[in-house]
């Protein structure tokens, strides 16, 4: 049987600014946990609040990344010494745009070959990930909800200032067919930057990770699911968990 509802507080960096009314994160996690218990498959999730604290379940469960890795590949590429201090070329955009906006696998494979493990390991360390391993094939790379929530919470600062706007724009302009899960339940007034990951439609892996922004306010979440009956079933699970995690965020 699954565990009873639990809220896990994970330390993070507080943002300066005026106090805002906060959702009841513990209650939201309990609602998400209760909903998850009604679903087939296995879920782990973290919502990281405006003070940088994480709340969730199964936060350190290690799963295959699938295409969630592509957001890390983009940031690691933009941070390369040969890229970070110059304007992006048409060739750069031809690698990054299809990989992020419509989740092209060929460009991701080219970037894995180009970068290797070291830049991704360095990025994981700087993001404060609790676990990351680049594997072959790259879709089997190892991530956790805790690590991905930290990465997306800090993704702006992790990108070079010169390329930050471009990277965030790509993560905001994912093609409509892949805007399932978190985007449909995004609170009004918030901007979303996100990336999904899934298998071949079988539902074995269906993930989504996101940064929500409203002015100076930031909330991130990572919802990772495995062993779903199908991919559409997994996207419905992610949507239901996200709706409950974000309750009261305005």
N, C-alpha and C positions, 0 to 999 in steps of 0.2 A: 504494500500500500504506500501511497505517497505521504510525504511528511505533512504535518499540520502547517497552517499558515505561519510564515516567519518573515520578519523584516530584519535585514542585516545592514548595519550602519558601517560604511567604509569611509575612512578619513579622506579628506580632499582639501583643496585650496579654496578659501573663501574669496569672493569677489567684493571689492569695495562698492559702495553705493547705498542709496536709501533702502530701508527695510521694505520688503514686499510681503503681502499676504501669501502664505505658503499653503499648498494642499496638505492634507493629512497623509503623508507619505506611507506611514506604517499601515494605516487603514487601506490605502490604495494597493499596497503590496498584498495585504490579506485578501482583498477582493480579487486581485489577479491570480493569487494562489488558488482560491476557491474555484475560480473559472477554469484554471489549468487542470484541476483535478477531474473536470468533466470531459477533458479532451484526450483522445488517443495521442500517442507519441510522448516525447520527453522534452520538457522546456526548462531553460534557465534564462533568467532575465535580471537586469539591473536598470534602475532609473537613478540618475545622478542629479541631485537638486541644485538650486541656484547657489548654494554654499559649497558645492563640490562634494557633498556627502552622498554615498551610494546606498540604495535600499533595494533588496531583491531576494532571490532564491537560487540555489544551485550556482552561486556566483563564480565558483572556481572550477566548474565542470568543464573539462577539455573536450572540444569538438572540432571537426574538420571545418576549415574556414569557408570553403567554396569561394564564391566571388566577392565575399566581404574583404578578402585580401587585396582586392584591386584599389581600395582607398589607401591602404598602406603603400602599395606600389607607387601610386601617384605622388604621395607626399615624399617618399624616399627619393624618387626621381627629381622632384623639384628642389630638394635639398642638396643634390650633388654639386660639388664645387664647380663643375663645368657648366652648370645650369643656373644656379641660384642667383648669380650676379649679372646675368644678361637677359635680354628680351627673349621670349619664346619664339621659336621658328615654326614654319609650317610643318616641318617634320616632327617637332615636339608635339604639336597639337594633333597631328595625325596618329600619334601613339596614344595620347591621353584621352582625347574626346571620345572615340569609340569605346575604349575600355571602360570609361565611367558612365557615359550617357546611355549606351545600350549594352553594356557588359560584354564587349567583344573579348573572346578568349585568346585569339591569335596575338593581339597586341599585348595582352597580359603575359603571355608566354615569352614574347620578345623582351619585355621589361625584366622578367625574372632572369633570363639569360644575361641581359646587359648588367643588371645590378648585382646579382649573387646575394648571398645571405647577409653579408656584413652590414650594408646600409639598413636592411630591414631589422636586424638585431639591434642596431644602434637606435633606430626609431622606436622600437618597442621599449627599450630602456628609458629613453627620454620621455615617452608617454606614460611611464609608470605601469606598464602591463605586468601582471603577475605571472603570465605564462605566454610564451610565443615560440613556435618552432616552424621554420620554413621546411616543408617536406616536398618530395617528388612523388606524384605530380603535385603541382602547387596548390590545387584545390583541397589536398589533404593536409595542408598546413594547420597547425594547432593554435586555437584561440580559446579565450574564455569570455563570458559576458562581462565580468569585472574589468578585464583588460580592454575590451572594446569600448566600454562606456567611458573609461578614462581617456582612451585615444580620441574619441570623438569630442569629448568635453574640451580637449586641449588642441584640437586639430588646427584651429586658426593660428595659434602661437607656434605650432610645429612646422607650419609652412613658411618659407621665406616671405617677408613682407612684400617683395616685388611681385610674387606670384600668388599671393593669398586670394585676391579677388577672383582670379581665373579659376583656381582650384575650388573655391566655394561655389562659384557659378555652375561648374560642371556637376557638383553634388546636389545642386538645387534643380537642375534641368534634366533629370533622369526621364527617359521616354515614358509616355503614359502607360504602356503595357506593363511596366515594372513599378508603378506607383501604388502597389498594394500594401497591406499591412499597416504601417504607421501613418503614411500621408493621409489616408482618408479620415483619420480621427485626430489629426493635428488641431490643436485649439485655435480658434479664430484669432488673428492678429500676430501669430507666430510664423516665422519663416523656417523651413525645414531644409536641411542638407543631410543626405542619407545615402546608404548603399545596401543593396540586398545581395543575398547569396543563396543558391539553390542547386540541386542536382539536375538530373536529366528529366525532371518532371515526376519522378517516383515519390517524392516527399521524404526520402531518406535524410536530406538536409534542406531546411528552409530557414534562413536567417534574415534579420534586418537590424541595422544600427543607424542611429541618427543623432544629429545636433539640432535642437530647436532654439531659435533666437528671437528675442523681442527687445529692441533697443540694446541696452547693456546687459540684459538678462540672458542666461544660458542654462539649458537643461539638456542632458544627453540621456539616451537609453539604448540598450542592446538587448535584443530578444532572439535567442538561438534555440531552434527546435530540431529534433531528429526523430526518425522512425514514424513520420506521419503517414497516414494511408495514401495520401497524394499531395502534390504540390499545392493545389487550390485549398485543400484542407489545412495545410500548414500556414498559408497566408491568412486564412480566416482565424486561426489560432493566434497569430501575431497581432492581427487587428483587435481581437477581443482582449488580449493582455494589455496592449498599448492603450486602449480606451480606458481601462480601469486604472492603469498606472498614472495616466495624465489627468484623471478626474480632479476638477477644482483648479486647474492651471489656467489662469486668465491674465 
